[in-house]
Amino acid sequence: MVMQQNENEEKINVRDRLVDNVLDLSLMNISKVPVQEISNFTDLTQLTQIDLSKNRITSICDDFGLLVNLRRLDLYKNQITKLPLTFGRLKNLKYLDLKENPLNPTVKKLIGTCSNTSDCLAAAARAVDFMKQVERRVVDERTKERKTRGEKQQEKQTVELKNVAEDKENPAVDEQKAEKTKRRRKQAASQADGANGSQPKTKPKADRKADLVAVSSGLRHSLLFWLSMLALLVGSYVLFAKYYDVLPVVRDGTLREARETILEEYIK
């Protein structure tokens, strides 16, 4: 299948360049990994080597992580700014060349340069390990975000149901209030008839009891609300503390300082 390139790019037949599980697309002037142009690309799990050096590639799609048998990957001299989130799934990757790519400086320092075979072997191991942890952290963050949204939605539904229940109770409450008012008036009239005009009037015992019940109910609802907020804050802190130190720390500590910035590139 022939790729449709820009006018300044070469037209290539990808399958013609696939020999013995080795795909050589170096020096082809391409600007992206031709995943979409290869039928059933992700089924080619037997690919062991891919050479994409000296092109103009800016990004690699996440489907790339499905090539679990890939052992050698050459991305020398491209325009790649970050690795795909699934890069950590390339468990058999043994050789990686990312020289002359505008990667995040912290990531570049962690992975290391590919100046010789030994360096390239180490770079592959570091990149796979780092991206494996990044993907796990991103999945955890997205799971937490979905859980938070679900809790907020549930809380909203609870409030709506409570409001509906209160609306249904209002007529009965109004009738009770009217009856209490009627009784108070009768009591007041009776007390006025049998007491001296200068005698101080006291609040009926039943009314004081009702007021105390109302105050107690309000305090109880307020206490439950603040206890719920406290539990939510404690839960959030525990989750944050649990995953705060997931990513590895390089020798000079620069990764620890910049890891949140790196993760934001994948989370957003």
N, C-alpha and C positions, 0 to 999 in steps of 0.2 A: 504494500500500500504506500503510495507516494504522499509525503507530507506537503501541505499547502503552506509555503513560507511567504514572508514579505518579499518585495521585489529584490532587496539587497541580500537575501538569503538563498542558499543553494537549495534546489529541490533534490531530496534524497529518498531512496527506498530503504526504509529501516530494516526490513527483513533481509535484504541483500547484504547487510552489514553484520548480520548475526551468524557467527560461525562457532560451532562447538561450545555453545553456552557462553560465548564471549561476544559482547556487543560493543563495537568500536565506532563511536560517533565523534571522535576528536577532530578538530579543525574543520568542522562543518558549518561554522558561522550561524549556529542556531541560538535562539534566545530563550528557549525553554526545553525542559526534558520532554521528549515527544511521546508522552504516555497515551494521550488521547488518539494519536495517529497509529498506534499499534493495536490491532484487534486482540482483545483478551490479554492485554499486557500483564495484568496481575496474575494470570494463570501461568506465566512463564517463570515458575518458581525454581527452575533448574539453572537460571542464569547465575554464573559464578563471577563474571568480570564485566564491568561496564567502564568504558573510557569516554568521558565527556569533557576532556580537557580542551583548553583554548577555544572556548565558545563565548557566548554572551548570555549565559543562563543566569537568571535573577532569582529563581525560586524552584523548589522541588515539591511536588504534591505529596500528600500524606499516604497515597497508595504505594509509594515507594517502599514503605516499611513491610510490605507483603513479600518482598523478594528475600525471603529468609535464608536462601542458600548463597546469597551474594558474599563473596570472599574478598574481592578487590574492587575499589571504587576510586576512580581518578577524576577529580573535579578541579584540577589545577587551572588557574587563570580564567575565572569566570566572574560573575557579578553577584554571587550568592551572599545574602545578608544574614540568613538564618537557616538552620537545618529543619527538615520536616519534623513534626511532633512525634511521628512513629519511627524515627530513625533508631531509637533504642531497641527496636524489634529485630534489627539486623544482627542476630546473635552469632552468626558465623563470619562476620566481617573481620578480616585480619589486616587489611592494608587500606589506608585512607590518605589521600593527598588533597588538601584544601588550601594550598599556598596561593597567594595573590587573589584572595576573595575578601570583600569588605565585610567580614563577620564582626559581630559585637566583640570589642577588644578583650573583654573578660572571657568570653567563650573561646576566642582564639588562643588566649594565653593558657586556658585550661587544657585544650586539646593538644596544643603544641604544634610545631612546624614539622614538615615532612622533608627533612634535609637528607636523610638516608633511609635505608630499609628499616633499620631498628626504630627510627623516629616515626616512620609511617605505621609500623605495627603498633607502637604505643598510642599514636593518635587515634587509630581505629578503636582500640579498647577504651580510651578515655571518652571519646565521642559517644559511643554506644552506651556506656555506663551513665554519663551525664544526661543524655536525652531520655534514657529509661526513667530516671528519677524526675526529670521535668514532666514527662507525660503522666506519671503517677500523681505528681503534685497538682497538675492541671485538672486531672480527673477528680481528685479530692475537692478542689476548689469549686468545680462545676456541680458536684454532688451536693456540697454544702449550700451553694446558691439555690439549687432546686429545692432543697429541704427548707430553707428560709422562706422562699416564695410560698411553698405549701403551707407552712405554719401561719404565715400572714393571711393567706386565703382562708384557712380554717378559722382563724381568729375573727376575720371579717364576717364569716358565715355565722359564727357563734353570737356575735353582737347583733346581727340582723335578726336571728331567731329570738334573742332575748327581747329586742325591741317589739317584735311581733307579739310575743307573749305578754309584754307589759301593756301593749295597746288593747289586747283582749281583756286584761284585768281592769283597765281603767274604769269602765262603767260600774263594776262592782265596787271599786274603791270610792268612786264618787258618791255612790249610794250610801256607803258606810260613813263617809265624811258628813253627808247631809244628815244622816241619822244622829251622829254624834253632836253635830251643831244644834239639832233640835233638842236633844237631851240636855245639852249645856244651857240652852236658853230656859228650859223648864226649871232646871236646877237653880239657875240664877234668879229666876222670878220667885221661886219658892223661898230661897234664902233671903231675898229682899223683903218678902212679906213677913217673915218671922224674925228678922234681925233688926238691930238698931241701925239707923242710917249712918252712924259714925263707925260702925264695926268694920274692920278691914276685911276685904274679900280675899279669899284664897282660891287657888286654882284647884279644880276638882281632881281627886286622886286618879281617876280613870284617864284624864287628859295628860296628867304628868307621866303616867305609865306609857301612854301611846307615844309621847314625845321621846321618852327614854328608849323605847323600842326602835323608833325611827333613827335616832342618833347612833344607836348600837349597830343597826343594819348598815348605815352609811360608813361607819368606821370599819366594819367587817369587809365590805366591798373594796374600800380603799386599801386595806391591808393585803387582801388577796391580789389586787392589781400590782402593788409594789413588790410583793413576793414573787409574782410571775416575772416581772421585769428583772429582778435580781437573779432568778434562775436562768433566764435567757442570757444575761451578761456573763454569768459563770460558765454556762455551756459554751458560749462563743470564745471565752478566754481559754478554756481547756482545749478546744479544737485548734485554736491558733498556736498555743504552746506546743501541742503535739506535733504539728507539721512545720513549725518555724525553722527547725534545724534539719530538715530532710536533705537539702542539697549539700554536697561536700564542700569543704573549706580548703582552698588552695594555700600554698605555703605562706604567702604574704597577706592573706585575708581579704584580697580584693573581691573574690567571688561572694563572700558573705555580705559585703557592702552593696554589691550590685545585683544580687540574685532576684530581688523583687522586680527590678526593672526588666530583667531578662524574662521572668515569668509573665509579666504584663504583655509582652509581645505575643505570647501564645494564648493567654487567657482571653484577651479582648476579641 
